[in-house]
Amino acid sequence: MRSGAKVAVIGGAFVLVAGGIGYGAYSLLGDTGGGGGGGTQSASESSKVKTGPPSAEEIAETSKSFFDAWATGDASAAAVLTNNEAGAEPVLASYGEDAHIGKVKITPGPPVGTKVPYTVKATVAYEGKSKPISYASELTVVRGLTTGKALVDWEPTVVHPQLTEGATLKTGESSTPAIEAVDRNGTVLTKEKYPSLGPILDTLRQKYGETSGGSAGIETWIEPADASQPDVNLLTLSKGKPGKVQTTLDANAQAAAERAVKKFAQASVVAVKPSTGAIRAVANNPVTEFNVALQGKQAPGSTLKIMTAAMLLEKGLVTANGAVECPKDAMWQGRSFHNLDNFDLPDGSTFTQSFAKSCNTAFIKLIDDTKDDAALPKIAKDVFGIGLDWQTGVVTADGSVPEEVGGEAAAQYIGQGTVQMNVLNMASITATARTGTFRQPVIVPQSLDKRELATASRSLSPSVTQQLTTMMRATAAWGTGAKAMSGVGGDKGAKTGSAEVGGQDTSNSWFTGFSNDLAAAAVVQSGGHGGDAAGPVVAEVLKAGG
């Protein structure tokens, strides 16, 4: 956390510049424009509580009065004009007192319905250091439930678009020095060049800034209500001396990951080195404080068949070259399962063919022979490390395959039902399949803080590892992953997945693969077949190496 002394509002007048119809310009020395609430009412008017959406005139008048009160630094008058006076006043007051923001110019745009957009240009000044700050936000005017008055619908984002409930906007000397994060080769990693790393770099600063050898600077930041979450730096007035933090990331793989996810509206990818567990790349589009690649929880579809196949191979129920049935559909305890487009494979087809073509029914028809609903959850934890407490260096969700019975247990075999994974988990599962041994993913070396890494209780046998790798190679060579992996070199393997999600017309696209000593997994929301959307994302990262 950080600290900063509270002082009075500083530096010049707050000014509002006209930008839309119905707005005037206001400053500390100008007309307040009735900042107490927009005029008076007669007894007959006050007895009538208005209903319905605010009119254009009310929207203009209310936002004008709110901006005017905010501009003069009158937090209490501005708060009265919102529908949450108690919540608004301290946040508005802290704008000058804690954030040290002055010389403010707010330019509203034309209203869009009940919303009024605006831009803010201001100066942050602290102990002789100053720097401009600018951003855009918006407010919404609503009808008060009891008074019927037009009021600003209070949200912290009214003050700053990144401000969340309970968070505080501050300026001062940071108690946590800035860091200079570097990749495995010493290349400096910045959120400007690698946007997806922004939340990760903030977390690494919070965890390792004080021990990284740096000195404090002067900054403007958002301090979250949850002390376990990292501060969000908005402006640096004085850098101080950043401390160096070593990561396991690879700049080339990270750049490829950033490019790949930007081709889709919602996509995530992670790359892991199987022999060590080192995380080489993490990317999301869009970039949010919630890191979907590391913290997401979704059904991974048929990519989970890597784990299911390992379980079936271990039990001796199948071999890579042994024959299995792959009909168009199969029933298990009243629940029907089918293959994509209802395909089937001819009699005598091998388990490798069913795996490479992603035959759901081949897996479902083997459930009777398993005779253990908990078989998949057991191997998930004992071999693949899923559900253990991973200490990667940042916050992660570590996967879940809960114990189920009947049809729900069957759905887990093909990565549906209650299975929850993210692309970090799936990249790790692929890495484990590649070597036979789980190595907990890390984004900073264990030597940095001597933290205890998660360990699985056992490894796959060499025979199972070899067969599993062979089946993944087949998927990349001539199975459902062939098209996506065609440009990837080296010893390569893959598995596709299409996860059906309730409420979505199109399934989520999943893909995981390896090339030599690099494994990667990706998901594209509503991307359809795994090889079509997520496949090219994984391929681009694997081609970058690392």
C-alpha positions in Angstrom: 0.0 0.0 0.0 1.0 3.6 -0.3 0.7 6.8 1.8 0.2 10.5 1.1 -0.5 13.4 3.4 -3.8 15.2 2.9 -3.7 18.9 2.1 -6.1 21.6 0.9 -7.3 21.9 -2.7 -4.4 23.4 -4.6 -3.4 25.2 -7.7 -5.8 27.5 -9.6 -9.5 27.5 -10.5 -11.6 24.6 -11.6 -13.1 25.5 -14.9 -15.8 23.9 -17.0 -15.7 24.6 -20.8 -18.8 24.6 -22.9 -19.1 21.6 -25.1 -22.8 20.9 -25.7 -26.1 22.6 -25.9 -27.4 23.9 -22.6 -24.0 24.2 -20.9 -22.1 27.2 -19.9 -18.6 27.8 -18.7 -17.9 27.9 -15.0 -15.0 28.6 -12.7 -14.2 29.3 -9.1 -14.9 33.0 -9.7 -17.9 32.6 -11.9 -21.7 32.1 -11.4 -22.4 28.9 -9.5 -25.5 28.4 -11.6 -27.7 27.3 -8.7 -25.4 24.6 -7.6 -27.6 23.7 -4.7 -30.0 21.8 -6.9 -31.3 23.8 -9.8 -33.8 26.5 -8.7 -36.9 26.7 -6.5 -40.4 25.3 -6.7 -43.8 26.7 -5.8 -45.9 24.8 -3.2 -48.1 23.4 -5.9 -45.1 22.2 -8.0 -43.3 20.7 -5.0 -46.4 18.6 -4.1 -46.1 16.8 -7.4 -43.4 14.1 -7.6 -42.3 13.8 -11.2 -42.1 10.4 -12.8 -40.6 9.0 -16.0 -37.3 9.6 -17.6 -35.6 13.0 -17.1 -36.3 15.5 -19.9 -33.5 17.0 -22.0 -33.8 20.2 -20.0 -33.5 18.4 -16.7 -30.5 16.5 -17.9 -28.8 19.7 -19.0 -29.7 21.5 -15.8 -28.7 18.7 -13.4 -25.4 17.9 -15.1 -24.6 21.7 -15.3 -25.2 22.1 -11.6 -23.2 19.0 -10.7 -20.3 20.1 -12.9 -20.4 23.5 -11.4 -20.3 22.3 -7.8 -17.5 19.8 -8.6 -15.6 22.6 -10.4 -15.7 24.9 -7.4 -14.4 22.1 -5.2 -17.7 22.0 -3.3 -18.0 18.3 -2.7 -21.1 18.5 -0.5 -23.1 20.6 -3.0 -22.1 18.2 -5.8 -23.0 15.1 -3.7 -26.5 16.5 -3.0 -27.1 16.4 -6.7 -26.5 12.6 -6.9 -28.7 9.7 -5.8 -26.1 8.6 -3.2 -24.9 11.7 -1.3 -23.1 9.7 1.4 -21.1 7.7 -1.1 -20.3 10.6 -3.4 -19.1 13.3 -1.1 -15.9 11.6 0.2 -14.8 10.6 -3.3 -15.5 14.1 -4.7 -13.6 15.7 -1.7 -10.6 13.4 -2.2 -10.2 14.6 -5.7 -8.4 17.8 -4.5 -7.5 16.7 -1.0 -5.9 13.3 -1.6 -5.2 13.3 -5.3 -3.9 16.9 -5.4 -5.6 17.7 -8.7 -6.0 21.3 -9.7 -6.3 23.6 -12.7 -9.2 21.4 -13.9 -10.9 21.9 -17.2 -14.0 19.7 -17.9 -15.4 19.7 -21.4 -18.8 18.0 -21.7 -20.0 16.6 -25.0 -23.6 16.5 -26.3 -25.9 14.3 -24.2 -26.7 10.9 -25.6 -30.1 10.1 -24.1 -29.6 10.4 -20.3 -25.8 10.0 -20.6 -23.5 13.0 -20.6 -19.9 12.3 -21.8 -17.1 14.6 -20.9 -13.3 15.0 -20.9 -11.1 16.2 -18.0 -7.8 18.0 -18.4 -6.0 18.9 -15.2 -2.7 19.2 -13.4 -1.5 17.1 -10.6 0.9 18.9 -8.2 2.8 17.5 -5.2 5.9 18.8 -3.4 7.1 20.9 -6.3 6.4 18.3 -8.9 3.6 18.7 -11.4 2.3 17.0 -14.5 -0.8 17.1 -16.7 -3.4 14.4 -16.5 -6.3 13.9 -18.9 -9.1 11.3 -19.3 -12.7 10.8 -20.5 -15.7 9.7 -18.5 -19.5 10.0 -18.4 -22.4 10.4 -16.1 -26.0 9.4 -16.3 -29.0 11.5 -15.1 -31.8 9.5 -13.5 -35.1 10.3 -11.7 -34.9 10.2 -7.9 -37.1 7.4 -6.6 -38.6 9.4 -3.7 -38.2 13.0 -4.7 -38.8 12.7 -8.4 -35.9 15.1 -9.0 -33.4 14.6 -11.8 -30.1 13.4 -10.1 -26.7 12.2 -11.2 -26.6 8.4 -10.9 -23.6 8.0 -8.6 -20.8 5.7 -9.6 -17.1 6.2 -8.7 -16.4 6.2 -12.4 -18.0 9.6 -12.6 -14.8 10.9 -11.0 -12.4 8.6 -12.9 -13.3 5.8 -15.3 -11.0 3.3 -13.5 -12.2 4.2 -10.0 -14.1 1.3 -8.3 -16.4 1.1 -5.3 -14.4 1.8 -2.1 -11.2 2.7 -4.0 -9.4 6.0 -3.4 -7.6 8.3 -5.8 -4.3 9.5 -4.3 -1.1 11.4 -5.1 2.0 11.1 -3.0 5.3 9.4 -2.4 4.8 5.7 -3.0 5.7 3.3 -0.2 6.3 0.6 -2.8 9.1 1.4 -5.3 8.4 1.0 -9.0 9.9 -2.1 -10.6 11.6 -2.8 -13.9 10.5 -6.2 -14.9 12.7 -8.1 -17.3 12.2 -11.2 -19.4 14.4 -14.3 -19.2 17.0 -12.6 -21.5 17.0 -9.3 -19.7 14.6 -7.4 -22.1 12.5 -4.8 -20.2 8.8 -5.6 -20.1 6.5 -2.6 -20.0 2.7 -2.3 -20.1 3.0 0.2 -23.0 4.7 -2.4 -25.2 2.9 -5.5 -23.8 -0.6 -4.3 -22.7 -1.6 -7.7 -21.3 1.2 -7.5 -18.8 -0.2 -4.4 -17.1 -2.2 -6.1 -14.3 0.7 -8.6 -13.9 3.3 -5.9 -13.6 1.1 -4.1 -11.0 0.9 -7.3 -8.9 4.6 -8.0 -9.2 5.3 -4.4 -8.0 3.0 -4.9 -5.0 4.6 -8.2 -4.1 8.3 -7.6 -4.9 8.8 -3.8 -5.1 10.0 -3.4 -1.5 12.7 -6.1 -1.9 13.8 -5.3 -5.5 16.3 -2.6 -4.5 14.4 0.4 -5.8 13.5 3.8 -4.2 10.2 5.5 -4.0 8.9 8.0 -6.5 5.9 10.4 -6.6 2.8 9.1 -8.3 -0.9 9.4 -8.7 -2.7 6.1 -8.2 -5.9 4.3 -7.4 -5.8 2.4 -4.1 -8.3 -0.4 -4.2 -10.7 -1.2 -1.3 -9.3 -4.7 -1.2 -5.8 -4.4 0.3 -4.7 -7.6 -1.4 -5.2 -6.1 -4.9 -2.4 -4.0 -6.4 -2.6 -0.2 -6.8 -3.3 1.1 -10.3 -0.7 3.7 -11.3 -2.2 6.5 -13.3 0.6 9.1 -13.5 4.3 9.3 -12.5 5.5 12.7 -11.4 8.9 11.5 -10.3 10.2 8.0 -11.0 12.5 7.4 -8.2 14.7 4.4 -8.8 12.9 1.2 -10.0 14.1 -2.1 -8.7 14.7 -5.0 -11.1 12.4 -8.0 -11.0 13.3 -11.1 -13.0 10.4 -13.0 -14.7 10.3 -16.2 -16.7 8.5 -14.5 -19.6 10.0 -14.4 -23.1 9.6 -11.1 -24.9 9.3 -12.7 -28.4 6.6 -15.2 -27.3 4.8 -12.4 -25.4 4.8 -10.1 -28.5 3.4 -13.0 -30.5 0.7 -13.6 -27.9 -0.3 -9.9 -27.9 -0.7 -9.9 -31.7 -2.6 -13.2 -31.7 -5.3 -12.3 -29.2 -6.0 -8.9 -30.8 -7.4 -10.7 -33.8 -10.5 -11.6 -31.8 -13.0 -9.7 -29.6 -12.4 -11.9 -26.6 -9.4 -14.2 -26.5 -6.7 -15.5 -24.1 -3.5 -17.4 -24.4 -0.7 -18.7 -22.1 2.6 -20.5 -23.0 4.5 -22.7 -20.6 7.9 -24.5 -20.8 7.1 -28.2 -20.1 10.6 -29.1 -18.7 10.5 -26.4 -16.0 7.0 -24.9 -15.7 8.3 -21.4 -16.7 5.5 -19.2 -18.0 6.7 -17.7 -21.3 3.7 -15.6 -22.3 0.3 -14.4 -21.0 -2.1 -12.4 -23.2 -5.7 -11.3 -23.1 -8.0 -9.2 -25.3 -9.5 -7.1 -23.9 -7.1 -6.3 -21.1 -8.9 -6.0 -17.7 -7.9 -6.1 -14.1 -9.4 -9.6 -14.0 -6.8 -11.7 -15.8 -9.0 -14.2 -17.7 -6.0 -16.2 -18.9 -4.9 -16.8 -15.3 -8.0 -16.5 -13.3 -10.8 -17.5 -15.6 -13.0 -20.6 -14.9 -14.7 -22.2 -17.9 -15.5 -25.6 -19.4 -12.5 -26.4 -21.7 -14.3 -28.8 -24.0 -12.4 -31.6 -25.7 -9.0 -30.3 -24.8 -9.6 -32.0 -21.5 -9.6 -35.4 -23.4 -5.8 -35.2 -22.9 -6.4 -35.9 -19.2 -9.3 -38.4 -19.8 -7.1 -40.3 -22.3 -4.3 -40.5 -19.7 -6.7 -41.9 -17.2 -8.0 -44.5 -19.6 -4.5 -45.5 -20.7 -3.4 -45.8 -17.1 -6.3 -48.1 -16.3 -5.4 -50.3 -19.3 -8.8 -49.8 -20.8 -7.4 -48.6 -24.1 -4.1 -48.4 -26.0 -3.1 -45.9 -28.6 -3.3 -48.4 -31.4 -6.2 -50.5 -29.9 -9.7 -50.4 -31.5 -12.5 -48.5 -29.9 -16.1 -47.7 -31.0 -17.0 -44.2 -32.2 -20.7 -44.2 -33.1 -22.7 -41.0 -34.0 -24.2 -40.8 -30.5 -24.1 -42.5 -27.2 -26.4 -42.6 -24.1 -25.2 -42.7 -20.5 -27.7 -42.8 -17.6 -30.3 -41.0 -19.5 -28.0 -38.3 -20.9 -27.3 -38.3 -24.7 -24.0 -37.4 -26.1 -23.1 -36.9 -29.8 -20.1 -36.0 -32.0 -19.7 -32.7 -33.9 -22.0 -32.8 -36.9 -22.9 -36.4 -35.8 -19.9 -38.0 -37.5 -18.8 -41.5 -36.7 -15.7 -43.7 -37.4 -15.8 -47.1 -39.0 -15.4 -50.3 -37.0 -11.8 -51.1 -36.2 -10.8 -47.5 -35.8 -8.1 -47.0 -33.2 -8.2 -44.9 -30.0 -5.6 -42.6 -31.6 -8.0 -41.9 -34.5 -10.9 -41.2 -32.1 -8.6 -38.8 -30.1 -7.3 -37.1 -33.2 -10.8 -36.7 -34.7 -12.2 -35.7 -31.3 -14.8 -38.4 -31.0 -16.9 -37.7 -27.9 -18.8 -41.1 -28.0 -15.6 -43.1 -27.9 -14.8 -41.7 -24.5 -18.4 -41.9 -23.2 -18.7 -45.6 -24.2 -15.7 -46.4 -22.0 -17.3 -45.1 -18.8 -18.8 -48.4 -17.8 -15.4 -50.0 -17.9 -13.9 -47.3 -15.6 -16.2 -48.3 -12.7 -15.1 -45.2 -10.8 -16.9 -41.8 -11.0 -13.9 -40.2 -9.1 -11.3 -41.6 -11.5 -11.0 -38.3 -13.5 -10.9 -36.0 -10.4 -8.2 -38.3 -8.9 -5.8 -38.1 -11.9 -6.5 -34.4 -12.3 -5.1 -33.8 -8.8 -2.6 -36.6 -8.4 -0.9 -36.3 -11.8 -1.8 -33.0 -13.4 -1.7 -30.9 -10.2 -5.2 -29.4 -10.8 -6.8 -27.9 -7.8 -3.6 -27.6 -5.8 -2.5 -24.2 -4.5 -0.3 -22.9 -7.3 2.2 -20.3 -6.2 3.0 -18.7 -9.6 4.0 -15.3 -8.3 0.6 -13.8 -9.2 -3.0 -14.7 -8.5 -4.3 -17.7 -10.4 -7.3 -20.0 -10.5 -5.8 -23.5 -10.4 -8.5 -25.5 -12.2 -11.3 -27.8 -10.8 -12.6 -31.3 -11.7 -15.1 -31.9 -8.8 -16.3 -35.4 -8.0 -19.6 -36.1 -9.8 -21.9 -39.0 -10.5 -23.9 -40.3 -13.5 -24.4 -38.0 -16.5 -22.5 -35.1 -14.9 -19.4 -37.3 -14.4 -19.8 -38.5 -18.0 -19.8 -34.9 -19.2 -16.5 -34.3 -17.5 -14.9 -36.9 -19.7 -15.2 -34.5 -22.7 -14.5 -31.3 -20.8 -18.1 -30.2 -20.2 -20.3 -30.2 -17.1 -18.7 -28.9 -13.9 -15.1 -28.9 -15.1 -13.5 -25.4 -14.8 -10.3 -24.4 -16.4 -8.4 -21.5 -17.9 -5.7 -21.4 -20.5 -3.0 -21.5 -17.9 -4.4 -24.7 -16.6 -4.7 -26.2 -20.1 -1.2 -25.2 -21.1 0.0 -26.9 -17.9 -2.0 -30.1 -18.6 -0.4 -30.2 -22.1 3.1 -29.6 -20.6 2.5 -32.5 -18.1 1.3 -34.8 -20.9 4.5 -33.8 -22.8 6.9 -34.9 -20.1 4.8 -37.1 -17.8 5.5 -34.9 -14.8 3.6 -31.9 -13.4 5.8 -28.9 -12.9 3.9 -26.0 -11.3 3.8 -23.0 -13.6 5.7 -19.9 -12.4 6.0 -16.4 -13.7 8.9 -15.4 -11.4 11.6 -17.7 -10.2 11.1 -19.6 -7.0 14.5 -18.2 -5.8 13.0 -14.7 -5.7 11.1 -15.4 -2.5 11.6 -19.1 -1.6 7.8 -19.7 -1.9 6.7 -23.3 -1.8 5.5 -24.7 -5.1 2.7 -27.2 -5.6 3.8 -30.7 -6.4 1.7 -33.6 -7.7 1.9 -36.9 -5.9 3.0 -39.0 -8.9 3.9 -38.9 -12.6 2.6 -40.8 -15.6 4.4 -43.9 -16.6 6.8 -43.7 -19.5 4.4 -45.9 -21.6 1.4 -43.7 -21.0 3.4 -40.5 -21.6 4.7 -42.0 -24.9 1.2 -43.0 -26.1 -0.4 -39.7 -25.1 2.3 -37.8 -26.9 1.8 -40.0 -30.0 -1.9 -39.2 -30.1 -1.3 -35.5 -29.8 1.2 -35.7 -32.6 -1.4 -37.4 -34.7 -3.9 -34.6 -34.0 -1.4 -32.0 -35.2 -0.4 -34.1 -38.2 -3.7 -35.2 -39.7 -6.4 -34.7 -37.1 -8.6 -31.7 -36.1 -5.5 -29.6 -35.3 -3.7 -30.2 -38.6 -4.7 -27.0 -40.3 -3.8 -24.7 -37.4 -0.5 -26.5 -36.7 0.7 -26.8 -40.4 3.1 -23.9 -40.1 4.5 -24.9 -36.7 7.9 -26.7 -36.8 9.6 -29.1 -34.5 8.2 -32.1 -32.6 4.6 -31.0 -32.4 1.3 -32.1 -31.0 -2.2 -30.7 -30.3 -5.8 -31.1 -29.1 -8.8 -29.1 -30.2 -11.9 -28.3 -28.2 -15.4 -26.7 -28.7 -17.1 -25.9 -25.4 -20.8 -25.5 -25.4 -22.0 -22.7 -23.1 -25.6 -22.1 -22.1 -27.0 -18.9 -23.6 -24.4 -18.8 -26.5 -25.3 -19.6 -30.0 -21.7 -20.5 -30.9 -19.4 -22.6 -28.7 -16.2 -21.3 -27.2 -13.1 -22.3 -29.3 -10.3 -24.0 -27.3 -6.9 -25.3 -28.6 -3.8 -26.5 -26.9 -0.5 -27.7 -28.4 3.2 -28.1 -28.1 6.3 -27.6 -30.2 9.5 -29.0 -28.8 9.8 -27.6 -25.2 7.0 -25.1 -25.4 3.3 -25.7 -24.7 0.5 -23.2 -25.2 -3.3 -23.1 -24.8 -5.8 -20.5 -26.0 -9.6 -19.8 -25.8 -11.6 -17.6 -28.1 -15.1 -16.8 -26.7 -17.8 -17.8 -29.2 -15.1 -18.8 -31.6 -16.6 -22.1 -32.7 -14.4 -25.0 -33.6 -11.1 -25.1 -31.7 -9.0 -25.4 -34.8 -10.6 -22.4 -36.5 -10.1 -19.6 -33.9 -8.0 -20.7 -30.9 -5.7 -22.9 -33.1 -4.1 -20.0 -35.0 -3.5 -18.1 -31.7 -1.6 -21.1 -30.2 0.3 -21.6 -33.5 1.5 -18.0 -33.6 2.9 -18.3 -30.1 4.5 -21.6 -30.7 6.2 -20.3 -33.8 7.7 -17.5 -31.8 9.5 -20.0 -29.6 10.7 -19.3 -26.1 
